[in-house]
């Protein structure tokens, strides 16, 4: 894992911990992303990712997120695409 990917992971974990009301230490890759969140909280979480990473996450893409790791991999891929193009 590169330093850049680690930074993405740390940023995602910080955002998820904040929205789920837990510590960052509790956020692991296979943790359900939307655990303990209602639909408004989920929307706010996705918007927090969009703000943090300065991108738009289409509803269809966000609906595919099941775990924290899914979000991390998605955002890493988007950052990689952005850097390439």
HTML snippet that shows the backbone in 3Dmol.js (N, CA, C, O; Angstrom):
<script src="https://3Dmol.org/build/3Dmol-min.js"></script>
<div id="view" style="width:600px;height:400px;position:relative"></div>
<script>
const pdb = `
ATOM      1  N   UNK A   1       0.845  -1.176   0.000  1.00  0.00           N
ATOM      2  CA  UNK A   1       0.000   0.000   0.000  1.00  0.00           C
ATOM      3  C   UNK A   1       0.888   1.237   0.000  1.00  0.00           C
ATOM      4  O   UNK A   1       1.840   1.322   0.776  1.00  0.00           O
ATOM      5  N   UNK A   2       0.583   2.183  -0.859  1.00  0.00           N
ATOM      6  CA  UNK A   2       1.376   3.398  -0.925  1.00  0.00           C
ATOM      7  C   UNK A   2       0.939   4.383   0.146  1.00  0.00           C
ATOM      8  O   UNK A   2      -0.124   4.234   0.749  1.00  0.00           O
ATOM      9  N   UNK A   3       1.777   5.395   0.376  1.00  0.00           N
ATOM     10  CA  UNK A   3       1.421   6.438   1.336  1.00  0.00           C
ATOM     11  C   UNK A   3       0.140   7.135   0.927  1.00  0.00           C
ATOM     12  O   UNK A   3      -0.677   7.489   1.777  1.00  0.00           O
ATOM     13  N   UNK A   4      -0.044   7.337  -0.391  1.00  0.00           N
ATOM     14  CA  UNK A   4      -1.240   8.011  -0.885  1.00  0.00           C
ATOM     15  C   UNK A   4      -2.492   7.200  -0.571  1.00  0.00           C
ATOM     16  O   UNK A   4      -3.496   7.753  -0.122  1.00  0.00           O
ATOM     17  N   UNK A   5      -2.435   5.890  -0.807  1.00  0.00           N
ATOM     18  CA  UNK A   5      -3.580   5.042  -0.506  1.00  0.00           C
ATOM     19  C   UNK A   5      -3.872   5.034   0.990  1.00  0.00           C
ATOM     20  O   UNK A   5      -5.032   5.036   1.402  1.00  0.00           O
ATOM     21  N   UNK A   6      -2.824   5.026   1.794  1.00  0.00           N
ATOM     22  CA  UNK A   6      -3.001   5.067   3.231  1.00  0.00           C
ATOM     23  C   UNK A   6      -3.729   6.337   3.637  1.00  0.00           C
ATOM     24  O   UNK A   6      -4.587   6.307   4.519  1.00  0.00           O
ATOM     25  N   UNK A   7      -3.397   7.436   3.008  1.00  0.00           N
ATOM     26  CA  UNK A   7      -4.058   8.705   3.295  1.00  0.00           C
ATOM     27  C   UNK A   7      -5.538   8.626   2.960  1.00  0.00           C
ATOM     28  O   UNK A   7      -6.367   9.117   3.726  1.00  0.00           O
ATOM     29  N   UNK A   8      -5.883   8.024   1.844  1.00  0.00           N
ATOM     30  CA  UNK A   8      -7.290   7.852   1.471  1.00  0.00           C
ATOM     31  C   UNK A   8      -7.990   7.002   2.528  1.00  0.00           C
ATOM     32  O   UNK A   8      -9.092   7.338   2.961  1.00  0.00           O
ATOM     33  N   UNK A   9      -7.370   5.924   2.938  1.00  0.00           N
ATOM     34  CA  UNK A   9      -7.951   5.045   3.954  1.00  0.00           C
ATOM     35  C   UNK A   9      -8.198   5.810   5.247  1.00  0.00           C
ATOM     36  O   UNK A   9      -9.275   5.713   5.835  1.00  0.00           O
ATOM     37  N   UNK A  10      -7.214   6.558   5.681  1.00  0.00           N
ATOM     38  CA  UNK A  10      -7.354   7.327   6.915  1.00  0.00           C
ATOM     39  C   UNK A  10      -8.480   8.352   6.809  1.00  0.00           C
ATOM     40  O   UNK A  10      -9.247   8.534   7.755  1.00  0.00           O
ATOM     41  N   UNK A  11      -8.579   9.018   5.666  1.00  0.00           N
ATOM     42  CA  UNK A  11      -9.624  10.023   5.473  1.00  0.00           C
ATOM     43  C   UNK A  11     -11.004   9.377   5.488  1.00  0.00           C
ATOM     44  O   UNK A  11     -11.933   9.900   6.102  1.00  0.00           O
ATOM     45  N   UNK A  12     -11.135   8.239   4.810  1.00  0.00           N
ATOM     46  CA  UNK A  12     -12.427   7.535   4.785  1.00  0.00           C
ATOM     47  C   UNK A  12     -12.794   7.074   6.193  1.00  0.00           C
ATOM     48  O   UNK A  12     -13.932   7.250   6.627  1.00  0.00           O
ATOM     49  N   UNK A  13     -11.859   6.497   6.891  1.00  0.00           N
ATOM     50  CA  UNK A  13     -12.138   6.012   8.253  1.00  0.00           C
ATOM     51  C   UNK A  13     -12.544   7.153   9.183  1.00  0.00           C
ATOM     52  O   UNK A  13     -13.429   6.984  10.022  1.00  0.00           O
ATOM     53  N   UNK A  14     -11.907   8.305   9.040  1.00  0.00           N
ATOM     54  CA  UNK A  14     -12.256   9.462   9.869  1.00  0.00           C
ATOM     55  C   UNK A  14     -13.686   9.906   9.590  1.00  0.00           C
ATOM     56  O   UNK A  14     -14.447  10.178  10.519  1.00  0.00           O
ATOM     57  N   UNK A  15     -14.051   9.979   8.324  1.00  0.00           N
ATOM     58  CA  UNK A  15     -15.401  10.404   7.945  1.00  0.00           C
ATOM     59  C   UNK A  15     -16.442   9.404   8.443  1.00  0.00           C
ATOM     60  O   UNK A  15     -17.455   9.799   9.020  1.00  0.00           O
ATOM     61  N   UNK A  16     -16.196   8.115   8.223  1.00  0.00           N
ATOM     62  CA  UNK A  16     -17.156   7.087   8.641  1.00  0.00           C
ATOM     63  C   UNK A  16     -17.299   7.073  10.155  1.00  0.00           C
ATOM     64  O   UNK A  16     -18.414   6.988  10.671  1.00  0.00           O
ATOM     65  N   UNK A  17     -16.201   7.156  10.861  1.00  0.00           N
ATOM     66  CA  UNK A  17     -16.261   7.164  12.326  1.00  0.00           C
ATOM     67  C   UNK A  17     -17.094   8.338  12.815  1.00  0.00           C
ATOM     68  O   UNK A  17     -17.904   8.190  13.730  1.00  0.00           O
ATOM     69  N   UNK A  18     -16.901   9.483  12.218  1.00  0.00           N
ATOM     70  CA  UNK A  18     -17.666  10.669  12.592  1.00  0.00           C
ATOM     71  C   UNK A  18     -19.161  10.463  12.363  1.00  0.00           C
ATOM     72  O   UNK A  18     -19.975  10.832  13.209  1.00  0.00           O
ATOM     73  N   UNK A  19     -19.524   9.879  11.230  1.00  0.00           N
ATOM     74  CA  UNK A  19     -20.942   9.687  10.902  1.00  0.00           C
ATOM     75  C   UNK A  19     -21.585   8.533  11.664  1.00  0.00           C
ATOM     76  O   UNK A  19     -22.791   8.548  11.908  1.00  0.00           O
ATOM     77  N   UNK A  20     -20.793   7.539  12.040  1.00  0.00           N
ATOM     78  CA  UNK A  20     -21.347   6.410  12.784  1.00  0.00           C
ATOM     79  C   UNK A  20     -21.239   6.606  14.292  1.00  0.00           C
ATOM     80  O   UNK A  20     -21.762   5.798  15.059  1.00  0.00           O
ATOM     81  N   UNK A  21     -20.571   7.665  14.723  1.00  0.00           N
ATOM     82  CA  UNK A  21     -20.458   7.937  16.143  1.00  0.00           C
ATOM     83  C   UNK A  21     -19.586   6.951  16.895  1.00  0.00           C
ATOM     84  O   UNK A  21     -19.868   6.611  18.044  1.00  0.00           O
ATOM     85  N   UNK A  22     -18.517   6.488  16.238  1.00  0.00           N
ATOM     86  CA  UNK A  22     -17.585   5.548  16.857  1.00  0.00           C
ATOM     87  C   UNK A  22     -16.166   6.083  16.698  1.00  0.00           C
ATOM     88  O   UNK A  22     -15.958   7.108  16.048  1.00  0.00           O
ATOM     89  N   UNK A  23     -15.185   5.393  17.289  1.00  0.00           N
ATOM     90  CA  UNK A  23     -13.799   5.804  17.125  1.00  0.00           C
ATOM     91  C   UNK A  23     -13.248   5.266  15.803  1.00  0.00           C
ATOM     92  O   UNK A  23     -13.756   4.289  15.253  1.00  0.00           O
ATOM     93  N   UNK A  24     -12.212   5.916  15.313  1.00  0.00           N
ATOM     94  CA  UNK A  24     -11.593   5.464  14.061  1.00  0.00           C
ATOM     95  C   UNK A  24     -11.030   4.058  14.195  1.00  0.00           C
ATOM     96  O   UNK A  24     -10.972   3.324  13.209  1.00  0.00           O
ATOM     97  N   UNK A  25     -10.616   3.671  15.389  1.00  0.00           N
ATOM     98  CA  UNK A  25     -10.084   2.328  15.613  1.00  0.00           C
ATOM     99  C   UNK A  25     -11.126   1.243  15.347  1.00  0.00           C
ATOM    100  O   UNK A  25     -10.770   0.103  15.046  1.00  0.00           O
ATOM    101  N   UNK A  26     -12.391   1.584  15.454  1.00  0.00           N
ATOM    102  CA  UNK A  26     -13.468   0.619  15.221  1.00  0.00           C
ATOM    103  C   UNK A  26     -13.792   0.451  13.738  1.00  0.00           C
ATOM    104  O   UNK A  26     -14.530  -0.459  13.363  1.00  0.00           O
ATOM    105  N   UNK A  27     -13.246   1.319  12.902  1.00  0.00           N
ATOM    106  CA  UNK A  27     -13.554   1.290  11.471  1.00  0.00           C
ATOM    107  C   UNK A  27     -12.537   0.410  10.762  1.00  0.00           C
ATOM    108  O   UNK A  27     -11.376   0.786  10.597  1.00  0.00           O
ATOM    109  N   UNK A  28     -12.990  -0.766  10.345  1.00  0.00           N
ATOM    110  CA  UNK A  28     -12.161  -1.705   9.590  1.00  0.00           C
ATOM    111  C   UNK A  28     -12.790  -1.899   8.224  1.00  0.00           C
ATOM    112  O   UNK A  28     -13.960  -1.576   8.020  1.00  0.00           O
ATOM    113  N   UNK A  29     -12.007  -2.430   7.283  1.00  0.00           N
ATOM    114  CA  UNK A  29     -12.464  -2.529   5.898  1.00  0.00           C
ATOM    115  C   UNK A  29     -13.761  -3.293   5.716  1.00  0.00           C
ATOM    116  O   UNK A  29     -14.566  -2.938   4.855  1.00  0.00           O
ATOM    117  N   UNK A  30     -13.987  -4.351   6.521  1.00  0.00           N
ATOM    118  CA  UNK A  30     -15.197  -5.148   6.309  1.00  0.00           C
ATOM    119  C   UNK A  30     -16.383  -4.693   7.161  1.00  0.00           C
ATOM    120  O   UNK A  30     -17.407  -5.375   7.215  1.00  0.00           O
ATOM    121  N   UNK A  31     -16.249  -3.548   7.825  1.00  0.00           N
ATOM    122  CA  UNK A  31     -17.370  -2.987   8.597  1.00  0.00           C
ATOM    123  C   UNK A  31     -18.435  -2.475   7.630  1.00  0.00           C
ATOM    124  O   UNK A  31     -18.111  -1.804   6.650  1.00  0.00           O
ATOM    125  N   UNK A  32     -19.704  -2.785   7.899  1.00  0.00           N
ATOM    126  CA  UNK A  32     -20.772  -2.249   7.046  1.00  0.00           C
ATOM    127  C   UNK A  32     -20.699  -0.719   7.011  1.00  0.00           C
ATOM    128  O   UNK A  32     -20.640  -0.068   8.055  1.00  0.00           O
ATOM    129  N   UNK A  33     -20.705  -0.167   5.827  1.00  0.00           N
ATOM    130  CA  UNK A  33     -20.536   1.270   5.654  1.00  0.00           C
ATOM    131  C   UNK A  33     -21.683   2.070   6.257  1.00  0.00           C
ATOM    132  O   UNK A  33     -21.465   3.133   6.839  1.00  0.00           O
ATOM    133  N   UNK A  34     -22.887   1.567   6.120  1.00  0.00           N
ATOM    134  CA  UNK A  34     -24.052   2.340   6.526  1.00  0.00           C
ATOM    135  C   UNK A  34     -24.650   1.863   7.855  1.00  0.00           C
ATOM    136  O   UNK A  34     -25.824   2.099   8.139  1.00  0.00           O
ATOM    137  N   UNK A  35     -23.826   1.191   8.659  1.00  0.00           N
ATOM    138  CA  UNK A  35     -24.277   0.666   9.949  1.00  0.00           C
ATOM    139  C   UNK A  35     -24.786   1.805  10.838  1.00  0.00           C
ATOM    140  O   UNK A  35     -24.119   2.827  11.002  1.00  0.00           O
ATOM    141  N   UNK A  36     -25.970   1.612  11.404  1.00  0.00           N
ATOM    142  CA  UNK A  36     -26.585   2.568  12.331  1.00  0.00           C
ATOM    143  C   UNK A  36     -26.936   3.915  11.688  1.00  0.00           C
ATOM    144  O   UNK A  36     -27.072   4.916  12.390  1.00  0.00           O
ATOM    145  N   UNK A  37     -27.082   3.946  10.365  1.00  0.00           N
ATOM    146  CA  UNK A  37     -27.400   5.195   9.683  1.00  0.00           C
ATOM    147  C   UNK A  37     -28.765   5.109   9.021  1.00  0.00           C
ATOM    148  O   UNK A  37     -29.109   4.089   8.425  1.00  0.00           O
ATOM    149  N   UNK A  38     -29.552   6.193   9.127  1.00  0.00           N
ATOM    150  CA  UNK A  38     -30.810   6.248   8.380  1.00  0.00           C
ATOM    151  C   UNK A  38     -30.533   6.873   7.011  1.00  0.00           C
ATOM    152  O   UNK A  38     -29.395   7.237   6.716  1.00  0.00           O
ATOM    153  N   UNK A  39     -31.555   6.998   6.187  1.00  0.00           N
ATOM    154  CA  UNK A  39     -31.350   7.456   4.813  1.00  0.00           C
ATOM    155  C   UNK A  39     -30.738   8.857   4.749  1.00  0.00           C
ATOM    156  O   UNK A  39     -29.920   9.133   3.871  1.00  0.00           O
ATOM    157  N   UNK A  40     -31.123   9.737   5.664  1.00  0.00           N
ATOM    158  CA  UNK A  40     -30.556  11.089   5.684  1.00  0.00           C
ATOM    159  C   UNK A  40     -29.075  11.035   6.061  1.00  0.00           C
ATOM    160  O   UNK A  40     -28.251  11.741   5.480  1.00  0.00           O
ATOM    161  N   UNK A  41     -28.749  10.191   7.038  1.00  0.00           N
ATOM    162  CA  UNK A  41     -27.351  10.043   7.444  1.00  0.00           C
ATOM    163  C   UNK A  41     -26.503   9.472   6.307  1.00  0.00           C
ATOM    164  O   UNK A  41     -25.360   9.885   6.109  1.00  0.00           O
ATOM    165  N   UNK A  42     -27.065   8.530   5.570  1.00  0.00           N
ATOM    166  CA  UNK A  42     -26.350   7.931   4.437  1.00  0.00           C
ATOM    167  C   UNK A  42     -26.054   8.998   3.394  1.00  0.00           C
ATOM    168  O   UNK A  42     -24.940   9.076   2.875  1.00  0.00           O
ATOM    169  N   UNK A  43     -27.046   9.812   3.090  1.00  0.00           N
ATOM    170  CA  UNK A  43     -26.860  10.890   2.116  1.00  0.00           C
ATOM    171  C   UNK A  43     -25.769  11.854   2.596  1.00  0.00           C
ATOM    172  O   UNK A  43     -24.931  12.290   1.806  1.00  0.00           O
ATOM    173  N   UNK A  44     -25.781  12.181   3.878  1.00  0.00           N
ATOM    174  CA  UNK A  44     -24.765  13.077   4.432  1.00  0.00           C
ATOM    175  C   UNK A  44     -23.374  12.442   4.370  1.00  0.00           C
ATOM    176  O   UNK A  44     -22.391  13.137   4.112  1.00  0.00           O
ATOM    177  N   UNK A  45     -23.283  11.146   4.601  1.00  0.00           N
ATOM    178  CA  UNK A  45     -22.008  10.446   4.517  1.00  0.00           C
ATOM    179  C   UNK A  45     -21.453  10.512   3.099  1.00  0.00           C
ATOM    180  O   UNK A  45     -20.276  10.816   2.905  1.00  0.00           O
ATOM    181  N   UNK A  46     -22.290  10.230   2.116  1.00  0.00           N
ATOM    182  CA  UNK A  46     -21.856  10.285   0.719  1.00  0.00           C
ATOM    183  C   UNK A  46     -21.419  11.709   0.368  1.00  0.00           C
ATOM    184  O   UNK A  46     -20.405  11.899  -0.303  1.00  0.00           O
ATOM    185  N   UNK A  47     -22.178  12.705   0.818  1.00  0.00           N
ATOM    186  CA  UNK A  47     -21.809  14.100   0.554  1.00  0.00           C
ATOM    187  C   UNK A  47     -20.477  14.448   1.234  1.00  0.00           C
ATOM    188  O   UNK A  47     -19.700  15.236   0.694  1.00  0.00           O
ATOM    189  N   UNK A  48     -20.212  13.882   2.391  1.00  0.00           N
ATOM    190  CA  UNK A  48     -18.932  14.112   3.069  1.00  0.00           C
ATOM    191  C   UNK A  48     -17.781  13.537   2.251  1.00  0.00           C
ATOM    192  O   UNK A  48     -16.721  14.154   2.145  1.00  0.00           O
ATOM    193  N   UNK A  49     -17.989  12.356   1.673  1.00  0.00           N
ATOM    194  CA  UNK A  49     -16.974  11.789   0.782  1.00  0.00           C
ATOM    195  C   UNK A  49     -16.764  12.707  -0.420  1.00  0.00           C
ATOM    196  O   UNK A  49     -15.628  12.991  -0.801  1.00  0.00           O
ATOM    197  N   UNK A  50     -17.857  13.164  -1.011  1.00  0.00           N
ATOM    198  CA  UNK A  50     -17.763  14.043  -2.181  1.00  0.00           C
ATOM    199  C   UNK A  50     -16.998  15.322  -1.853  1.00  0.00           C
ATOM    200  O   UNK A  50     -16.156  15.767  -2.633  1.00  0.00           O
ATOM    201  N   UNK A  51     -17.293  15.904  -0.710  1.00  0.00           N
ATOM    202  CA  UNK A  51     -16.597  17.129  -0.296  1.00  0.00           C
ATOM    203  C   UNK A  51     -15.123  16.868  -0.028  1.00  0.00           C
ATOM    204  O   UNK A  51     -14.262  17.624  -0.476  1.00  0.00           O
ATOM    205  N   UNK A  52     -14.836  15.805   0.697  1.00  0.00           N
ATOM    206  CA  UNK A  52     -13.456  15.487   1.069  1.00  0.00           C
ATOM    207  C   UNK A  52     -12.592  15.181  -0.148  1.00  0.00           C
ATOM    208  O   UNK A  52     -11.436  15.598  -0.222  1.00  0.00           O
ATOM    209  N   UNK A  53     -13.165  14.444  -1.106  1.00  0.00           N
ATOM    210  CA  UNK A  53     -12.383  13.993  -2.259  1.00  0.00           C
ATOM    211  C   UNK A  53     -12.658  14.805  -3.518  1.00  0.00           C
ATOM    212  O   UNK A  53     -12.113  14.512  -4.581  1.00  0.00           O
ATOM    213  N   UNK A  54     -13.502  15.826  -3.399  1.00  0.00           N
ATOM    214  CA  UNK A  54     -13.804  16.754  -4.497  1.00  0.00           C
ATOM    215  C   UNK A  54     -14.225  16.018  -5.769  1.00  0.00           C
ATOM    216  O   UNK A  54     -13.644  16.192  -6.840  1.00  0.00           O
ATOM    217  N   UNK A  55     -15.249  15.198  -5.611  1.00  0.00           N
ATOM    218  CA  UNK A  55     -15.801  14.475  -6.751  1.00  0.00           C
ATOM    219  C   UNK A  55     -17.283  14.223  -6.516  1.00  0.00           C
ATOM    220  O   UNK A  55     -17.786  14.395  -5.406  1.00  0.00           O
ATOM    221  N   UNK A  56     -17.968  13.817  -7.565  1.00  0.00           N
ATOM    222  CA  UNK A  56     -19.386  13.462  -7.497  1.00  0.00           C
ATOM    223  C   UNK A  56     -19.482  11.949  -7.535  1.00  0.00           C
ATOM    224  O   UNK A  56     -18.911  11.302  -8.413  1.00  0.00           O
ATOM    225  N   UNK A  57     -20.210  11.389  -6.577  1.00  0.00           N
ATOM    226  CA  UNK A  57     -20.436   9.947  -6.536  1.00  0.00           C
ATOM    227  C   UNK A  57     -21.865   9.697  -6.997  1.00  0.00           C
ATOM    228  O   UNK A  57     -22.808  10.004  -6.268  1.00  0.00           O
ATOM    229  N   UNK A  58     -22.042   9.142  -8.202  1.00  0.00           N
ATOM    230  CA  UNK A  58     -23.398   8.867  -8.681  1.00  0.00           C
ATOM    231  C   UNK A  58     -24.143   7.926  -7.738  1.00  0.00           C
ATOM    232  O   UNK A  58     -23.540   7.059  -7.105  1.00  0.00           O
ATOM    233  N   UNK A  59     -25.459   8.108  -7.653  1.00  0.00           N
ATOM    234  CA  UNK A  59     -26.280   7.288  -6.755  1.00  0.00           C
ATOM    235  C   UNK A  59     -26.064   5.792  -6.998  1.00  0.00           C
ATOM    236  O   UNK A  59     -26.012   5.011  -6.048  1.00  0.00           O
ATOM    237  N   UNK A  60     -25.940   5.398  -8.245  1.00  0.00           N
ATOM    238  CA  UNK A  60     -25.727   3.986  -8.567  1.00  0.00           C
ATOM    239  C   UNK A  60     -24.422   3.451  -8.008  1.00  0.00           C
ATOM    240  O   UNK A  60     -24.349   2.308  -7.558  1.00  0.00           O
ATOM    241  N   UNK A  61     -23.389   4.287  -8.041  1.00  0.00           N
ATOM    242  CA  UNK A  61     -22.101   3.876  -7.473  1.00  0.00           C
ATOM    243  C   UNK A  61     -22.204   3.766  -5.962  1.00  0.00           C
ATOM    244  O   UNK A  61     -21.742   2.788  -5.374  1.00  0.00           O
ATOM    245  N   UNK A  62     -22.809   4.768  -5.330  1.00  0.00           N
ATOM    246  CA  UNK A  62     -22.945   4.771  -3.872  1.00  0.00           C
ATOM    247  C   UNK A  62     -23.780   3.587  -3.393  1.00  0.00           C
ATOM    248  O   UNK A  62     -23.503   3.022  -2.334  1.00  0.00           O
ATOM    249  N   UNK A  63     -24.790   3.211  -4.157  1.00  0.00           N
ATOM    250  CA  UNK A  63     -25.656   2.092  -3.775  1.00  0.00           C
ATOM    251  C   UNK A  63     -24.890   0.770  -3.746  1.00  0.00           C
ATOM    252  O   UNK A  63     -25.306  -0.175  -3.075  1.00  0.00           O
ATOM    253  N   UNK A  64     -23.782   0.702  -4.467  1.00  0.00           N
ATOM    254  CA  UNK A  64     -22.985  -0.523  -4.512  1.00  0.00           C
ATOM    255  C   UNK A  64     -22.067  -0.668  -3.302  1.00  0.00           C
ATOM    256  O   UNK A  64     -21.517  -1.744  -3.073  1.00  0.00           O
ATOM    257  N   UNK A  65     -21.896   0.402  -2.526  1.00  0.00           N
ATOM    258  CA  UNK A  65     -21.048   0.337  -1.338  1.00  0.00           C
ATOM    259  C   UNK A  65     -21.735  -0.515  -0.280  1.00  0.00           C
ATOM    260  O   UNK A  65     -22.872  -0.244   0.107  1.00  0.00           O
ATOM    261  N   UNK A  66     -21.046  -1.534   0.177  1.00  0.00           N
ATOM    262  CA  UNK A  66     -21.545  -2.357   1.274  1.00  0.00           C
ATOM    263  C   UNK A  66     -20.692  -2.180   2.520  1.00  0.00           C
ATOM    264  O   UNK A  66     -21.203  -2.143   3.640  1.00  0.00           O
ATOM    265  N   UNK A  67     -19.384  -2.071   2.311  1.00  0.00           N
ATOM    266  CA  UNK A  67     -18.452  -1.990   3.436  1.00  0.00           C
ATOM    267  C   UNK A  67     -17.579  -0.744   3.313  1.00  0.00           C
ATOM    268  O   UNK A  67     -17.556  -0.077   2.278  1.00  0.00           O
ATOM    269  N   UNK A  68     -16.875  -0.453   4.380  1.00  0.00           N
ATOM    270  CA  UNK A  68     -15.917   0.651   4.369  1.00  0.00           C
ATOM    271  C   UNK A  68     -14.864   0.397   3.288  1.00  0.00           C
ATOM    272  O   UNK A  68     -14.458   1.321   2.584  1.00  0.00           O
ATOM    273  N   UNK A  69     -14.430  -0.847   3.159  1.00  0.00           N
ATOM    274  CA  UNK A  69     -13.444  -1.201   2.137  1.00  0.00           C
ATOM    275  C   UNK A  69     -13.936  -0.918   0.728  1.00  0.00           C
ATOM    276  O   UNK A  69     -13.153  -0.505  -0.127  1.00  0.00           O
ATOM    277  N   UNK A  70     -15.226  -1.133   0.472  1.00  0.00           N
ATOM    278  CA  UNK A  70     -15.793  -0.810  -0.847  1.00  0.00           C
ATOM    279  C   UNK A  70     -15.612   0.673  -1.152  1.00  0.00           C
ATOM    280  O   UNK A  70     -15.215   1.039  -2.258  1.00  0.00           O
ATOM    281  N   UNK A  71     -15.900   1.517  -0.182  1.00  0.00           N
ATOM    282  CA  UNK A  71     -15.765   2.962  -0.376  1.00  0.00           C
ATOM    283  C   UNK A  71     -14.302   3.339  -0.584  1.00  0.00           C
ATOM    284  O   UNK A  71     -13.985   4.163  -1.442  1.00  0.00           O
ATOM    285  N   UNK A  72     -13.415   2.738   0.196  1.00  0.00           N
ATOM    286  CA  UNK A  72     -11.984   3.031   0.057  1.00  0.00           C
ATOM    287  C   UNK A  72     -11.502   2.654  -1.334  1.00  0.00           C
ATOM    288  O   UNK A  72     -10.835   3.451  -1.993  1.00  0.00           O
ATOM    289  N   UNK A  73     -11.830   1.452  -1.788  1.00  0.00           N
ATOM    290  CA  UNK A  73     -11.385   1.003  -3.117  1.00  0.00           C
ATOM    291  C   UNK A  73     -11.961   1.912  -4.217  1.00  0.00           C
ATOM    292  O   UNK A  73     -11.258   2.261  -5.165  1.00  0.00           O
ATOM    293  N   UNK A  74     -13.220   2.287  -4.091  1.00  0.00           N
ATOM    294  CA  UNK A  74     -13.852   3.172  -5.076  1.00  0.00           C
ATOM    295  C   UNK A  74     -13.116   4.513  -5.134  1.00  0.00           C
ATOM    296  O   UNK A  74     -12.789   5.001  -6.216  1.00  0.00           O
ATOM    297  N   UNK A  75     -12.861   5.098  -3.975  1.00  0.00           N
ATOM    298  CA  UNK A  75     -12.220   6.410  -3.936  1.00  0.00           C
ATOM    299  C   UNK A  75     -10.760   6.339  -4.387  1.00  0.00           C
ATOM    300  O   UNK A  75     -10.260   7.276  -5.009  1.00  0.00           O
ATOM    301  N   UNK A  76     -10.077   5.243  -4.080  1.00  0.00           N
ATOM    302  CA  UNK A  76      -8.713   5.061  -4.584  1.00  0.00           C
ATOM    303  C   UNK A  76      -8.711   5.000  -6.105  1.00  0.00           C
ATOM    304  O   UNK A  76      -7.850   5.598  -6.751  1.00  0.00           O
ATOM    305  N   UNK A  77      -9.664   4.286  -6.674  1.00  0.00           N
ATOM    306  CA  UNK A  77      -9.755   4.174  -8.122  1.00  0.00           C
ATOM    307  C   UNK A  77     -10.047   5.539  -8.759  1.00  0.00           C
ATOM    308  O   UNK A  77      -9.448   5.900  -9.772  1.00  0.00           O
ATOM    309  N   UNK A  78     -10.961   6.282  -8.162  1.00  0.00           N
ATOM    310  CA  UNK A  78     -11.301   7.615  -8.689  1.00  0.00           C
ATOM    311  C   UNK A  78     -10.104   8.549  -8.622  1.00  0.00           C
ATOM    312  O   UNK A  78      -9.865   9.318  -9.553  1.00  0.00           O
ATOM    313  N   UNK A  79      -9.352   8.491  -7.532  1.00  0.00           N
ATOM    314  CA  UNK A  79      -8.152   9.327  -7.395  1.00  0.00           C
ATOM    315  C   UNK A  79      -7.114   8.920  -8.451  1.00  0.00           C
ATOM    316  O   UNK A  79      -6.461   9.777  -9.046  1.00  0.00           O
ATOM    317  N   UNK A  80      -6.969   7.625  -8.676  1.00  0.00           N
ATOM    318  CA  UNK A  80      -6.017   7.124  -9.672  1.00  0.00           C
ATOM    319  C   UNK A  80      -6.422   7.607 -11.066  1.00  0.00           C
ATOM    320  O   UNK A  80      -5.575   8.059 -11.837  1.00  0.00           O
ATOM    321  N   UNK A  81      -7.723   7.511 -11.391  1.00  0.00           N
ATOM    322  CA  UNK A  81      -8.207   7.974 -12.691  1.00  0.00           C
ATOM    323  C   UNK A  81      -7.983   9.478 -12.863  1.00  0.00           C
ATOM    324  O   UNK A  81      -7.616   9.942 -13.942  1.00  0.00           O
ATOM    325  N   UNK A  82      -8.204  10.215 -11.803  1.00  0.00           N
ATOM    326  CA  UNK A  82      -8.016  11.660 -11.835  1.00  0.00           C
ATOM    327  C   UNK A  82      -6.544  12.022 -12.082  1.00  0.00           C
ATOM    328  O   UNK A  82      -6.241  12.953 -12.829  1.00  0.00           O
ATOM    329  N   UNK A  83      -5.646  11.277 -11.449  1.00  0.00           N
ATOM    330  CA  UNK A  83      -4.222  11.537 -11.606  1.00  0.00           C
ATOM    331  C   UNK A  83      -3.737  11.176 -13.012  1.00  0.00           C
ATOM    332  O   UNK A  83      -2.807  11.794 -13.530  1.00  0.00           O
ATOM    333  N   UNK A  84      -4.369  10.176 -13.624  1.00  0.00           N
ATOM    334  CA  UNK A  84      -3.979   9.737 -14.958  1.00  0.00           C
ATOM    335  C   UNK A  84      -4.523  10.630 -16.060  1.00  0.00           C
ATOM    336  O   UNK A  84      -3.931  10.745 -17.133  1.00  0.00           O
ATOM    337  N   UNK A  85      -5.658  11.259 -15.783  1.00  0.00           N
ATOM    338  CA  UNK A  85      -6.294  11.955 -16.874  1.00  0.00           C
ATOM    339  C   UNK A  85      -6.520  13.371 -16.627  1.00  0.00           C
ATOM    340  O   UNK A  85      -7.057  14.069 -17.487  1.00  0.00           O
TER     341      UNK A  85
END
`;
const viewer = $3Dmol.createViewer("view");
viewer.addModel(pdb, "pdb");
viewer.setStyle({}, {cartoon: {color: "spectrum"}});
viewer.zoomTo();
viewer.render();
</script>
